[in-house]
Amino acid sequence: HLCRLHLTVLKLACSDTLINNIVVFSMIIVLGVFPLSGILFSYSQIFSSILRISSDRGKYKVFSTCGSHLLVVSLFYGSSLGVYLSSVATLSSRMTLMASVMYTMVTPMLNPIIYTLRN
């Protein structure tokens, strides 16, 4: 919510906020896009390795493990992106709260469950 608060304060400022907006959106790119592109690159390498596995049972095991992890990553990025993009569009505070709880509490709790069940 810090980014949303920061953008709200910038709207109230009486001076030129161009530099502040550039810094905020640069940090969003650095902290959001670069990790996401690294994750997508890693999964493309994993999927190309999976396709080289000859056994169907081996492919199924690997896809089920990677699929559940990819689901959690998608849930995390989708809900956090929704919260930070909601500063542009006005959403209800209840929806923002639910999305915030999703990426701050639910997704970290799912990781141990996924890795415990899969191992």
Secondary structure as UniProt FT lines:
FT   HELIX           2..12
FT   HELIX           18..28
FT   HELIX           29..33
FT   HELIX           34..51
FT   HELIX           56..85
FT   TURN            86..88
FT   HELIX           93..101
FT   HELIX           102..106
FT   HELIX           107..118
//
